[in-house]
Structure formats: C-alpha cells, structure tokens
C-alpha cells in the first residue's frame, strides 16, 4: 500500500500528559492538577506533576522524533503556562519554552502542529464556573490571540479545541475527567461554550494570521452501530451518534444543533435551569424523561425558545469556515435500545471482537466508513487529518532492553490500511498522527496504560523506541508498505 505524495506522517502528545514541571517558571494550576490531586479520581493516585519530564527533555525528544523520521509533531500548549490565572499578560517564560520547542522542530525539519486546548483549563477560571461560564470562551479568545502573536511565525497549523466532547461530557456530566462534575445542564452549556471558544479563536486567527496559515478543530468520533438491525436498535445508535458525533460536527459544519438531541436535552431539563458548578445528580437521573425527538428549538431553526446559553450570532461564529478537520478515532460503540435506561433510552454493549489493553474494541473497518461519512455529511472535500489513532497495549521491557509490541503494529497497519481505502474511495485525507509518541499520563488511567510507540521508564525517564516505532519509521520512509 502506498499513500499519496505529500501525505503527512506525524505523532501527537498533549501538554499535561508529558510536560511535568507543573510548578516551574510561573505555570499556574490547571483543573487537571486539582483533579489528579483529589483522592480517588485517578488510578493509582497518579498525577501529571512529573509525567515524562518533557519540559526539561524537549530537545532530546525532538531529536528522537527526527530519528524516527517524523514529518510532523502535534503538541498542545498549556494554557496555564502562558496565562497562569487564565488571563492578563502572557507569562514570558512559558512563551519561551514553546518558542524553543518550535525552533528545534524546524531545525530537525519537523512541521509543528499546535493545539490550543487539550483540557488543561486554568483552575482560576474553573473557580468562576469553568466552561459552564460563557466568559471562559472570551478568555480563550484572548489566550488564542496571544499564542498566535507569540508563536504564529513558526507554527502554520493550529487546532483550536481537542475533543470538546470529552471536555464537556466527561468533565461536567459524567465526572470521569476534570473538573469531575456530574451536572448535565452544566455539561450541555459547557459544550456550547467550548464551540463558541473555537469560533472566537478562528475569528482571532483570521484577524492576526496571514496567508499560508491554517486553523481547524479536532473532534473525537465513534462509529455508533446498532446491536441488531431492528429499528429500535438503529434508533438507539442514532441517538448515541447525536450525543457523541453530531452535537459537535453539526454546529461546526452546518451551523445548527441536531434537533433530535435538543429535544432530548430539553425534555430532560438539561438545556436550562440551575447550573450548580459543583457535583450534582447522577447522569442516569438527570436524563430521565427524555422525549421522543419531536420538540423543535430555535437553536435548530425550530419554533421553541432557544436555550438561555444560545445568543444571536453564536452559530455564525461557530460555523465560520475552517481549513481542516482533525479526527481522533479509537473504537466503535455498539448500541442497544433499552427503554428502562435513563441514558438516552439505550445501553452500550461489550466489544464483539479483539480489544486493546483498555478493553476498547479494535475496529479498523469503522475508520474507513467513518471517514467516508464525515466527508459526505460534513466536510464536503475539506482536508481531513487523523490527529489521533493508536492503542494501549500491555507493553513490557524485556531483559535485553527491547519492547516487542506486535499487537500495536497490527493495530496501526490495519487502521492505516482502512485510511488508505478511504483515500482510494475519494476521501480527502491528508495526514496521520499516531497516538502517542511517548507513553504518558493517560488521564484518569494514570500511568497504568501505555499508548506510546516509545516506551518511557518513568523511574529514570529513559526513552526506548518500541518495535512499533521502528515499523512506523519504515512506513514513513516508504510512504506506505
């Protein structure tokens, strides 16, 4: 298999997962610092305090990327490293760190791809309501504009928000990610403000950046598939697709929220009402009584009053043209209708095939189908980049100093083959970034799961390329296999 000329090969990381140095050079506290230090929130009591010590080992890590033949590196900027309190004047020492990183990438002929938000909201802004507070979107615009001014000369490619679904629903509704709330009205409100922040950042980008610069958003998507071919299960899969995929893709590309999801949230009382800012009821309770999908709302062009978080002009901002879509894909979700369930009247079923170390089903076929669906329903020929794709495996360092990970190699090969099939079918896929360059702090899993193509011995911070890293280097060198 060969990929088109100019296909971009890279790897990705995120600031809190690798940088460490959380109290150095003026960096402020993030919601993940607070969450990870809260007992019981992260497996093993792990935190990102040290992580991979990338803050001190960045030059070594860039040289490693070059040794592996990477053409691009997707990293995130830590908002609290640039703005310790979320706003004000940029922290010069934080800016200097990213400038040095970008300069080193260019020196090693690696294209920087910067993500503005990979979940490390300054805790000072969370104290004011976090993403449930509309003002946070405006603070994000200020931060984004500063990043463009300070780093825009060296960075051509920018992603505004990484996985707003995770930031909103895992963070504010399901309590599994920072800030750890279980408040559905806050989560729905947060989802809108995250998208509004994206739109405001795009506007700042167009005002400040010149020709040859590109901006987009990174959405995580799943293939929501019915447990059977009966109509009830198909409708259940459609509801999950609305919750996970359409709630974010429709506003960005179509300028509206999906009507069926507005109906569910409205009937459940999640479109308005009190927002606690602290832990509320269980999601299964707050989504009870959801409706049939017939209610109309002004957010989708219908006749009911708009939610109080939707203001005139919001959807035009959110749907302003972008230059690419970043897709993060890991697995599919099997959905079964269940009228007794208070979670959208459905339940998700266990995997039906081989799984990764996180018990995520390995489903490369769904990547091919999802790419085709994205282009048909949303992007309409806009460039797409796979910004994250990879697998946690039970990697072990052998006595002779190697890490043999044939399962990861098979995972990457099969997903790249699916991506190649999508390209052959006409999908405008322009690049692939493996998740992740390094084993790292895997959010609520702590250090228990290893996604990297490079093994990290956390006791010594030694980097050891796995067999998959050498395999990936060969793929890059041949532009396929």
N, C-alpha and C positions, 0 to 999 in steps of 0.2 A: 504494500500500500504506500502510495506517495501522496503528499499533500500539495496544495497549490503553491507556486512560487510566492515568496513573501509571507507565508504563513508564520505567525509569531509564536515562538515557544518560550514559555516562562515558568516561574514558580511564584507562589504567594505566601505571605505571612501577615500578621496583624500585630500592632504595637504592644498591646498589653500581654499578648501571648509569648513574646520573645524578648522584649527590651530589658525588663527588670529596671533597676536603678529608679525605683518609684519615688524616692525622696531626694534625688540628686538634682543639682543645677536648677532649682526653682520649680520643679514639676509639682503641680497641685494634686490633690486627692481626686480620684475618679470614683464613679459608682461601683466599678469592679474592685477597686481597693477596699471599699467599705463592705461590699457583698462578700468577697473572699475571706475577709477577716471576721465575718459573722459566723459563729459556730453552727455547723450542720449544713451550711449552704454548698460547700464544695467538697468533693470526695477527698478523703484523707486529710482534710483540713488544709489543703494546698492553697497557695496564693501565688500571685504573679510578682512578688517582691523581687525575686532573682530571675525567674524564668530561664531564658537561655543566655542572659547577660549580653545580649546583642548591643546594648548601649555602649559597652566597652569593647566589644569584639566585632564591631560592624565592618572594619576594614578586612579582617580575616574572613568574615562571612561573604563579603563581596568577592574576594579572591576565590573563595570556594565556588561561588556561583559561576565565575568565569571558567574555572577548571572543569565544571560540569557542562560548559557550553551554553548556558542560559543566554537567551537573546533579550529577555525582559524580566524585570522583577517588580511584582506588585506588592507594595508595602502600605501600611497605614500610618498616618500622622496622629500622634497622641494629642488630642485637643487640650488636656490639662498640662501638657509640656509646653505648648505655645501660649495658652491662657490659663494660668493656674486657678483662677477664680471664675473662668468661663467667659470673661470679657475684660475690657480695659486695654492696656498696652501689651503688645507681644513680648514674651519672655525671650530676650536675645540669646540666652544660652540654649534654649530649646530650638530656636530657629537655626542656630549654628550647627547643631547636631544633624539636622536634616539636610542642610546645605552641604556639609561634608560628605554625607551619605550619597547624595545625588552626584556630587563631583566625582566620587570614587566610582560610581556606576558608569558614568560617562567615560572615565579613564580606562575602564575594562570593557568598553563597548557593549554595555548592557543598558537597555531602554528602561528608564524609571516610569512606573505607573503608580500614581499616588491615590490612595483612598482617604477621603477627609474624615469619615466617621465609621469606625469599626467598634462601636459600642462603649467607648470609654468616655462617657459624658462627665464633665467636671462635677464633683459632688456638690459644689456650691450652687450649681444650677438645679440639681435634684432637690436641694433644700427649698427651692422656690417652686417645686412642682414637677421638675424634670420635663419630659416630653409631653406630659399632660397639660403643661402651661404653654400657651401659644407664644409667649415671649421667647421661649427657647429657640424657636425657629429663626427669630430675628438675631439672636445672639450667634446662632450658627452661621448666618449670612455674614456677620462681622468677622468671625473666625475664618470662614472660607475666603473672604476678600483678602485678609491678611496673609493667608497661605499663598494665594495666587500672586500677591505682590512680592512676597519674600522668596518664593521658590519657583515661580512661573517661568523664569528664564531657563531653568534647567529641566523642567517637567512639562512635557507636551500633553500627556494623557492623565485625566483626572476622573475618578469616580466619586460621586458626592456621598451617598449613603450605602453602606454594605448591609444587605439583608434587613430591611426595615421590618419584615415580618417578625424576625427574632427579637429585635429591639423592642417592638411594641407588645407582641403577644407573649413571648417567653418572659419578658421583663415585667410587664404590667398586668397580665391576666393570669398566667399560669405559674408565676413565681419561681421559675426554674433558672432565670438569669437575672442579673442586676437590672433594676433595683429590688427585685424579689417581691413584687406586689401581686395580689390576686384581686384585681379591681377591673372588671370588664369595661365599664364606662371610661375609665382612665385609659385603658388599652386602646379602645377604638379612637378616642380623642388623640392619644399619642401617635397612632398610625397616621392620622391626618397631618399632624404637626411635623412628623418626620418627612412626609411627602412635600409639605409646604416648605420645609427647610431645603429639600432638594431643589425645588423650584426657585427659591430665593438665591441659592448658590449658583444655579445656572444663570440667573439674571446677572449676578455679580461677575460671573465668568465672562459673559458676553460683553460686559462693560469694560473689563480690565485686560482681557487676553486677546492677542492678535491672531493673525492667520497661522495655520499650521498647528493650532492647539485644539484639543478635543475634550469634551466632557460628556459623561453619561452617568448611569446609576447601575448598581449591582443588585439584582434580585435573586433570592434563592427560590427555586421552584421544585415542585414534586410532580410526578405523574400520578394523579388521583384516579385509580382504576376500580371499577365495581367488583365486588366479591363474586357476582354472578351476572348473567345477562338479563335478570328480571328488572323491570322498570323501577322498582323501589330502590334496588341497589345502585342502579345507574343514576337515579336522582340523588342518592346519598353521596356518590362520588362527585356529582356536580356541585353539591353544597360544600364539600371539602375543598374542591378546586376553587370555589368562590372565596372561602376563608383564607386559603394559602396562596393562591396564584392571582386570581382576578382582582382581588381587593387592592392590589398594588399595581398590577400591569394595566388595568383598565384606566385608572386616573392618569398614569404617565403617558399612555399612548392614545387613549380615546377621550380623555378629558371628562370622565364621569366615573362614579362608583357603580358597581353592579347592583341592579335593582333588587334582585333576589336576596342579596346579602344585607342591603339596607333594610329590607323587610324583616329579616330575622333579627337583626340588632334592634330595630325599632320595637318589635313585639316583645323582645326580652328586656327592654328598658335600658339597653346599652348605648343608645345614641345620645342620651342626655341624662339629666338627673345628677345627683351629687357625685363628686369625684373625691374620694377620701384622701388620696395622696399617701395613704398607709394601707396595710393589708386589709382587704375586705372579705367578702364571702367566697366560697369555693366556686370555681367556674361552672361546675355542674349545676349549682343553684342559680347563679346569676343568668344563665342562658335558658332557664326553664321557660316554657310557654312560648317559645319562638313560633312565628307564624308560618303561613303556607307559601309565602313568596309573592303575594298579590298586592301588598301595600306599595304605594308609589311615594316617591320623595323628590323634593326639588333638587337634591344632590345628583339625581339621575335624570332630571328633566321632567319629573312627575309633578303631581299636584299637591302633595302634602308639604307642610312646612319643613324647611331644611333643618338639619341639626344645628344646635347653637354654636358648634365649632366651625361650621362652614360659612365663610364670609364671601361677599362679592369679590370676584377677581381671583379667588384661590385656585379654581380649577384651570384657569388660563395660565397661571404661574406653574402649576404642577405639570401641565401638559405641554409646556414650551418645548420646541424641538431640541433634541439632543443628538449627539454624534455617534453613539453606540450604546448597546445594551451589554452589560456584564451578566452572565448567567452562572449561578452556583448550583450544581446538581450533584446529589449523592445517592438518592434511592427513590423508590416509588412508594405509594401508600395505597393499601387495599381497603376499600370502604364498604361497609355493610349497613343497610338500613336497620335502625333499631328504635322504634317509637318510644321505648322506655328510657332512652338515653337523653339526657338534658344537654348534651354536647351536639348541637345541630341535628338531633334525631338520628345519630349514626354512631358506629364504633369502628375503629380501625383494627384490622386483623393481623395476626402474626405473619412474618415473612413466609413465603412459599418456596423459597429457593435458598441457595448458599448465602451466607451473611458475613459481614466484617466483624471485627472484634467488638464493635458497638452494637451488634445484632441488627445492623441495617442491611436489608436485602440488596444483593448485588444484581442490578437490573440494567445492563447497558442498552438493551433494546429500547428502553423507555427514554434514554437520552436522545436517540435518533428521532423518535416520534415527537418528543417534546420540542426539539429544535425546529422541526417542520411546523408544529403547531404555533410556536412563538412567531415565526416569520409570517405565517398565514393570518393569524389573528391580531398581531400587534406591530411587529417591527417593519413589515412590508418592504424588506430589502435593506434596511438599516444594518450596518455591520454589527455582528454579534461576536463576543469573545467569551469563551468559557473561563470565568475568573477563578473558579474553584472546582476541582474534582479530584477525589482521592479516597483513600481507605485507611482506617485504623486497623492495624494488624498486631498480633501478639509477637512483636519482634524481640529477638534475643541476641545478645552479643556473644559470639562463640569464643572459646578459649584462644583461638588463633587471631582474634581481633576483627572478625567479619560479621556482617548481618545478612543472612540469606532470607529474602522475602519474596519467594516465588508467587505467593498469593497476591501481593501488591502488583507485581509485574503483570500478572494475568488480568487483574482489575484494570490497570491502566491501558494495556493493549486492547482489551475488549471495548472499553469506553472510547478510546481513540478510533477504533475501527467503526464504532457507531457514529462518531463525529464525522469520519470520512464518508460514510454512507450518506449522511445528511448533506454534506457538501456536494456529493455526486448528484443528489436529488435537487440541487439548486439553492440550498440554504447558504446565506452569505456569512459563513463562519470564518473569522479572520485570525483566530489565535486560541491558544490553550495554555492555561496556567495550572500546574499541578498543585494541589494542596496536600502537603505543605513542603516548603524547603526543609524545615527543621522539625523534629519532634519538639513539642512545646506545651505550654499550659493550655489544656483543652477545655477551657471554661468550667462548667460545673463538674466535669470529669477530672479536673486537676491534671496531674501528670500520669494518670493511670492508662491513658490511651495515646498511642503513637501513630501519628499521621505522616511523619516526615519521610522524605527519601534520604535524609541524612539523620543518622542516629545521634542523639545527644546523651552523653553520660552526665547526668545532672550533678553528680558529686564533683566531677573535675571540669565540666563544661567542654570536654573533648568532643569534637565533631567527627563522625565516622560515616562516610558515604555507604549506603546500603547497596545491595545488588541492583535494586530498582533505580538508584541514581546513575549507575554506570549504564544500565539499559536505556534510561531516558537520554543520556548523553549521546548514545548511538543513534537513537531515533532523531534527535535534533540534528546531528551531523548528516544524516541521510535524508532529512525531511520526510521521514516515514520509516518503513522497514520492508 
